[in-house]
Structure formats: C-alpha cells, structure tokens
Amino acid sequence: MYEWVLWILVAASALHVMEEHALGWQGWATSVMAKKLGVKFYWSDFYVTNAALFIVGISTAMVAWQFVAFALSFAALNIIDAVLFHIVPSIKAKRLNPGCITAVVLYLPIGFSCYWAANKAGVLSMGSVWLSIAIGAFLMASALVGPKLREHIGYPDA
C-alpha cells in the first residue's frame, strides 16, 4: 500500500535529469563543483551517474516496503541532492543551477511523501529513517568519489 509514490519519484528523477541536461549540467559542474572538489566533470560522468540513479531508483521502488530503509534511501538521496547540490549552491550563487527547479518542485515534496507513505503503511521506524539517510548519503557520495578517484588512480580517456 502506498508504494506507488516510490515509482513517482523515479519518474520525477527522469524529469530532473532532463532539466539538468537541458540547462547545461556539465558547464555548471565544471565551473562550480570542480573548484570545490578539484576535479573536472565530463558528460560521461553525467550519463554513468544517471544510469546508476535509475537502476537504484527502480530497485528501491521494486523492493518497496520489504526493506523500508533501502526503499527510502532513494528518497533520501533525492532530498540530499535537492538541498546540498541544488538549493544551497543556487542561493550562494544567486542563480539557479541546472536541476534546481525539479529539485524544489518534485524531489522535495515527493521525497518527503515517500516517508509519509511508509508511515501511512505502518512500516516506518526511526531506525529505517536513519538507515535510509545513511544509505542515501553513501550513494550521493559515491557519485562524487568516482570522478575524484579517476583523477588520482584512474586511466585517462583514450
């Protein structure tokens, strides 16, 4: 019951990726994120990361309330992305970054709705909330670690 909201978040992710692509994610990531992390971002980073995003999103929606913390980790990932990688940087830059609109309009309300749905279904616990946040944060960090590792131990593109 109420698992459908997990699938809505996967659909919202598709719209988010479309916005990021249309508004020039690579240019923004290179000019803003590269300075903070000391790494250049390529379109291949965008494609690989978002392919992984959809695999995780579909997996969490399919698992649903059978493993609540994992199911909600995708919601946590999207909420973290919205706040730390879209809202805060946009406020600091005084300019919307690619993905900020869907992050605010879709990720935040749908992400929090996933937690509401788990609560309404009677499967939410504080343990699953904290574990979902930990998993979501790990997933978000892993998207940043890959390009950073490439700079130190990876092979250059041919």
N, C-alpha and C positions, 0 to 999 in steps of 0.2 A: 504494500500500500504506500502510495506517495513516491515510489521510486522514479516515476516519470520526470520529476524535477531534475534528477541526475542527468537524464538524457537531454533536457532543455539546456543544461549547462554545456554539454558537448556541442550542441547547435550554436550556442552563444559564442563558444570558442572559435567556431568556423567564421562567424562574422567578425570577431576580434582580429583573427589572422588576416582576413581580407582588408580590414581597416589599416592594420599595421603595414601591410604590403602596399596598399594604395597611397599611403601618406609618407612612404619612404623610410621604413624602419632602418635599413642599413645605413643611410646617411646620418640619421639621428644617433644610432648606436655607436657609430664610428666617432662622431663629433662629441657625444656626451659620455656614453658608457666607457668608451675606450680610454678616456682621460682618467676616469676613476679607477678602472681595473688594469690599465696598462696593457690592453690587448686590442687588436683590430678585429672587427666583426665583418664577416662576409655574408653574402646572400646564402651560401651553402649552410652556414650556421643557422640561419632563419629556417630554411627548409627542413633540415635534420631535426632541429629542436621542435618544430611544429608537427612534424610527423610523429615524433615521440609523444608530444602533447596529446594528439588524437588517440594514439594507442593507449595511453594511460587513461584518458577520459572515457573511452569506450569500455576499457577493462573495469574501471570503477563503477560505471553505470550497470554493467552486466553482473557484477558481484552484489551490488546494492546492499541490502541490509543483512546479507550473510556474513559480511565482515565490515561493520559500520565504519571503523576508523579508516580503512582503506577506501571505502566508498566516498567518505567525506574528505579524504586527502586531496582530491581534485578540486573540491570547493575551496579548501584552504589554500591550495596553490594559486587559484584564480584570485582569491581575496588578497593574498600576499602580493601577487603581480599587480593588481589594481592599485593598491596603496603604495608599495615601495618602488614600483617601476613605472607608474603612470601618474598618479596623483601628486605624490611628493616632488618628483622631478619637474612636473608641469608647473607646480606652484613656484618652485625655486627658479625656473627659467622664465616664468611669467608668459609661458606659451605652451599650448597643448602639444604633447608628443604623440607620435603615431600609436594608436590603440587606446588613448585616454578616454575617448568618447564611449566606446563599448565597455571599457573597464568600469566606468562610473554607471552607465545606464544598464548594463547587463551583468557584468561579473559580480558587482557588489550585491545587488538585490537577489539575483539567482543563487549566488554562493551562500548567502545567509539563509535563503529559502531552503537550501539543501539541509542545513542544520535544523531548521524549523520542521521540515518534513520528517527527518529522523526522530525528532522529539514527538511529533504527532503520531508517528507509527509505534512509539513506545520502545524504541531501540537505542536512544541516545543516552550516553553516560558521560560523566566528566572525563573518565579515562579515555573514551573514544574521541572526545573533543580534543584533548591534549595530544593523543597519538596521531590524530588526523593532521593537526597543525605541525607536528614534528615531521611527519612523512611529507606533507606539502612543502615545508621549508627545505627539506632534503632534496626534493625534486626540483625546486626552484634553484637551489644552489648548484645542483648538478648541471643545469643548463648553462651556468656561468663558468663552472670549473673546466668543462671541455675546451673551450677556446683558450683559457688560461694555460692549461696543460699543453696544448698544441704549441704555444709559444716557447715552452721550456723543454719538452721531451718529444714532441711530435715531429713528423716529417713535413716539409713544405709541400704545397700542392705542386703537382707536376705540370 
